[in-house]
Structures are given as structure tokens and as C-alpha cells.
């Protein structure tokens, strides 16, 4: 069996993994307390970081870096649970993806230390780990959007308008919105771009009663 890469070693050597976990947890704790819309306890966050690193280490040790492969099944299941809980706790999709992407800084620091003067080895490990973490981050966003829709939130964390009807300011009856649908106006308010296919309901001019 070939020698493990620095990427695998960083994840599966207990002292290295714990060093990365502490730095990662510190970064996550700061991001959650600074501007997050949601809430998660420090104990839950600590448990999740520890579990994820162990699951990721086991997946990488299998020799696969394909996050869709059976080797990453336990990792995907874990991220689905995290995405579901984050949606219920009020986090946005971007805040949820930070759980994965913020691991890069402590991981890359460990890879630099392990590779030393081996520039080629460092480049290989950074590239491989980037591909894996980026793919897992995107998977987390995708599952969050599915879980968020089921929980009654738009992808950006704004709760959609549920089926309701009434009158606009001009007195014209407004069409009821589909249950759980995120309106184009919601997406514009959050800074996201709207596509050409997005429709915005306009209110016709008020008509005086005859």
C-alpha cells in the first residue's frame, strides 16, 4: 500500500486532527457569534467538528476522493443531518456552507507543515483537499436548500410567503402565492440576482367603480 498523503495523515493522525479541529472550531465560533442569524451551542459545534473530521479521514483513507462514491456515504449522511439542523436553527445557506469551507485554513496550514520543502507534494495535497472540500461544500448547500424549502425558508434564509390572498394598496385583489414559494422580490432583497424568467406581479391601475 502506498504511503499516505499529507492530506490523509492530517486527518487520521490524532494530534494533528485535534490541532486542526481546535483552530477550525475557533473560526466557526467567531463566525456564528459575529453575524449569524441562527444559533447553535458550542457543545454541538464541537461534536460536529470532531465527527466530521473522523468521517472525512475514514473516507480519504479508502483511497477515494470522489465525494459521490460509497466511501463518502457516511460523510454525505452527516452533512445532510447538519444541513437539516442548520435550516431548523435559522442559519442561511452561506452560513451553513461555512462549516465546510472554514476548514481549509487550518488544514492548509497542517499540509504546509507536513510537506516542508516538498513544493510538489504541497501543491498536490492542497489541490486534492480543495476539490474534496469544495465538492462537500456544494453538496451541503444543495441539501440545505432542499431542507430549507421543506422547513419553510428560502435558500437565503428568508421565510417564503405562504398561500394567502388579500387586497393590494390600490384595492385590487392580489393573487394568492403558491405555498412555500420564494418570491423574486425576496431574492432581490437578499442581494441575489434574478433570472430573466423571474416574473414580478404588477398591480394594474385602480379602476373607479361605475
C-alpha positions as CSV (number, residue, x, y, z in Angstrom):
1,X,0.0,0.0,0.0
2,X,1.4,3.4,-0.9
3,X,2.4,5.8,1.9
4,X,-0.5,8.1,3.0
5,X,-0.6,11.6,1.6
6,X,-0.2,14.6,3.9
7,X,-3.9,15.1,3.4
8,X,-4.8,11.7,4.8
9,X,-2.2,11.9,7.5
10,X,-3.5,15.3,8.7
11,X,-7.0,13.8,9.1
12,X,-6.0,10.5,10.6
13,X,-3.2,11.4,13.0
14,X,-4.9,12.2,16.3
15,X,-2.7,15.1,17.4
16,X,-2.8,16.7,14.0
17,X,-6.5,16.3,13.7
18,X,-7.1,17.7,17.2
19,X,-4.9,20.7,16.4
20,X,-6.9,21.4,13.2
21,X,-10.2,20.9,15.0
22,X,-9.4,23.5,17.7
23,X,-8.4,26.1,15.1
24,X,-11.4,25.3,13.0
25,X,-13.8,25.4,16.0
26,X,-12.4,28.8,17.0
27,X,-13.0,30.1,13.5
28,X,-16.6,28.7,13.4
29,X,-17.4,30.0,16.8
30,X,-16.4,33.6,15.8
31,X,-18.4,33.4,12.6
32,X,-21.5,32.2,14.4
33,X,-21.4,34.8,17.1
34,X,-20.4,37.7,14.8
35,X,-23.2,38.0,12.3
36,X,-25.2,34.7,12.2
37,X,-29.0,34.7,12.0
38,X,-29.0,31.2,13.6
39,X,-27.9,29.7,16.9
40,X,-26.0,26.5,17.7
41,X,-24.5,25.6,21.1
42,X,-20.7,25.4,21.5
43,X,-21.0,21.8,22.6
44,X,-23.0,20.8,19.5
45,X,-20.5,22.7,17.3
46,X,-17.6,20.9,18.9
47,X,-19.2,17.5,18.5
48,X,-19.9,18.2,14.8
49,X,-16.4,19.3,14.0
50,X,-14.9,16.1,15.7
51,X,-17.3,13.8,14.0
52,X,-16.8,15.3,10.6
53,X,-13.0,15.1,10.7
54,X,-13.2,11.5,11.7
55,X,-15.6,10.6,8.9
56,X,-13.7,12.6,6.4
57,X,-10.5,10.9,7.4
58,X,-12.0,7.4,7.0
59,X,-13.3,8.3,3.6
60,X,-10.0,9.7,2.4
61,X,-8.1,6.6,3.8
62,X,-10.1,4.4,1.4
63,X,-8.2,5.9,-1.4
64,X,-11.1,7.7,-3.0
65,X,-11.6,11.5,-3.4
66,X,-14.9,11.2,-5.2
67,X,-17.5,12.6,-2.7
68,X,-20.2,10.8,-4.6
69,X,-18.6,7.4,-4.1
70,X,-19.7,4.8,-1.5
71,X,-16.6,5.6,0.6
72,X,-18.1,9.1,1.3
73,X,-21.6,7.8,2.1
74,X,-21.2,8.4,5.9
75,X,-19.9,11.9,5.2
76,X,-22.8,12.7,3.0
77,X,-25.3,11.4,5.6
78,X,-23.6,13.5,8.2
79,X,-23.8,16.7,6.1
80,X,-27.5,16.1,5.4
81,X,-28.1,16.0,9.1
82,X,-26.1,19.1,9.6
83,X,-28.0,20.9,6.8
84,X,-31.3,19.9,8.2
85,X,-30.4,21.1,11.7
86,X,-29.0,24.4,10.4
87,X,-32.2,25.1,8.5
88,X,-34.2,24.5,11.6
89,X,-31.9,26.7,13.7
90,X,-32.3,29.6,11.3
91,X,-29.0,29.7,9.5
92,X,-28.6,30.7,5.9
93,X,-27.2,28.5,3.2
94,X,-24.0,30.6,3.1
95,X,-23.5,30.3,6.9
96,X,-24.1,26.5,6.6
97,X,-21.5,26.1,3.8
98,X,-19.0,28.0,6.1
99,X,-19.0,24.8,8.2
100,X,-17.0,23.1,5.4
101,X,-15.1,26.0,3.8
102,X,-13.7,27.3,7.0
103,X,-11.8,24.0,7.5
104,X,-9.4,25.0,4.7
105,X,-7.3,27.4,6.6
106,X,-6.2,25.0,9.5
107,X,-6.0,22.1,7.0
108,X,-3.7,24.0,4.6
109,X,-1.5,25.1,7.5
110,X,-1.1,21.5,8.5
111,X,-0.3,20.5,4.9
112,X,2.4,23.1,4.7
113,X,4.0,21.9,7.9
114,X,3.9,18.2,6.8
115,X,5.2,18.8,3.3
116,X,8.1,21.1,4.4
117,X,10.2,21.9,1.4
118,X,8.3,19.5,-0.9
119,X,6.5,22.0,-3.1
120,X,5.1,19.4,-5.4
121,X,3.7,17.4,-2.6
122,X,2.1,20.5,-1.1
123,X,0.6,21.5,-4.4
124,X,-0.8,18.0,-4.8
125,X,-2.3,17.8,-1.3
126,X,-3.8,21.3,-1.4
127,X,-5.4,20.7,-4.8
128,X,-6.8,17.3,-3.7
129,X,-8.2,18.7,-0.5
130,X,-9.6,21.7,-2.2
131,X,-11.5,19.5,-4.7
132,X,-12.9,17.4,-1.9
133,X,-13.9,20.3,0.4
134,X,-15.4,22.4,-2.4
135,X,-17.5,19.4,-3.5
136,X,-18.7,18.7,0.0
137,X,-19.5,22.4,0.5
138,X,-21.6,22.5,-2.6
139,X,-23.3,19.3,-1.5
140,X,-24.1,20.9,1.8
141,X,-25.6,23.9,0.1
142,X,-27.8,21.7,-2.1
143,X,-29.1,19.7,0.8
144,X,-29.7,22.8,2.8
145,X,-31.8,24.3,0.0
146,X,-33.9,21.1,0.0
147,X,-34.2,21.0,3.7
148,X,-34.8,24.8,3.9
149,X,-37.7,24.6,1.4
150,X,-39.2,21.8,3.5
151,X,-38.8,23.8,6.7
152,X,-40.4,26.9,5.1
153,X,-37.4,29.0,4.3
154,X,-35.9,30.4,1.1
155,X,-32.4,29.5,0.3
156,X,-31.2,32.8,1.6
157,X,-32.9,32.2,5.0
158,X,-35.9,34.4,4.3
159,X,-39.2,32.7,5.1
160,X,-41.4,32.5,2.0
161,X,-44.9,33.9,1.8
162,X,-47.4,31.1,2.1
163,X,-50.7,30.9,0.3
164,X,-52.6,34.0,1.1
165,X,-54.8,36.4,-0.7
166,X,-55.9,39.9,0.0
167,X,-56.0,43.4,-1.5
168,X,-53.2,45.5,-2.7
169,X,-52.8,49.1,-1.6
170,X,-54.9,50.1,-4.6
171,X,-57.7,47.9,-3.5
172,X,-57.2,45.4,-6.4
173,X,-57.4,41.7,-5.2
174,X,-54.0,40.2,-5.1
175,X,-53.4,36.7,-6.5
176,X,-52.6,34.1,-3.8
177,X,-48.9,33.0,-3.8
178,X,-48.1,29.3,-4.0
179,X,-47.4,27.7,-0.7
180,X,-43.7,27.8,0.2
181,X,-42.7,29.8,-2.9
182,X,-39.8,32.2,-2.6
183,X,-40.7,35.4,-4.4
184,X,-38.3,37.2,-6.8
185,X,-38.6,40.3,-4.6
186,X,-37.2,38.2,-1.7
187,X,-34.2,37.2,-3.7
188,X,-33.5,40.8,-4.8
189,X,-33.8,41.9,-1.2
190,X,-31.1,39.4,-0.2
191,X,-28.7,40.6,-2.9
192,X,-29.1,37.6,-5.2
193,X,-29.6,38.0,-8.9
194,X,-32.9,37.4,-10.5
195,X,-33.0,35.5,-13.8
196,X,-34.8,36.7,-17.0
197,X,-37.5,34.2,-16.3
198,X,-38.4,35.7,-12.9
199,X,-41.8,37.3,-13.0
200,X,-42.8,40.2,-10.8
201,X,-46.6,40.8,-10.3
202,X,-47.6,44.3,-11.2
203,X,-50.7,45.8,-9.8
204,X,-53.0,47.3,-12.5
205,X,-54.1,50.9,-12.0
206,X,-57.0,51.4,-9.8
207,X,-60.4,51.4,-11.6
208,X,-63.1,53.6,-10.2
209,X,-66.4,51.8,-9.6
210,X,-69.1,52.6,-12.1
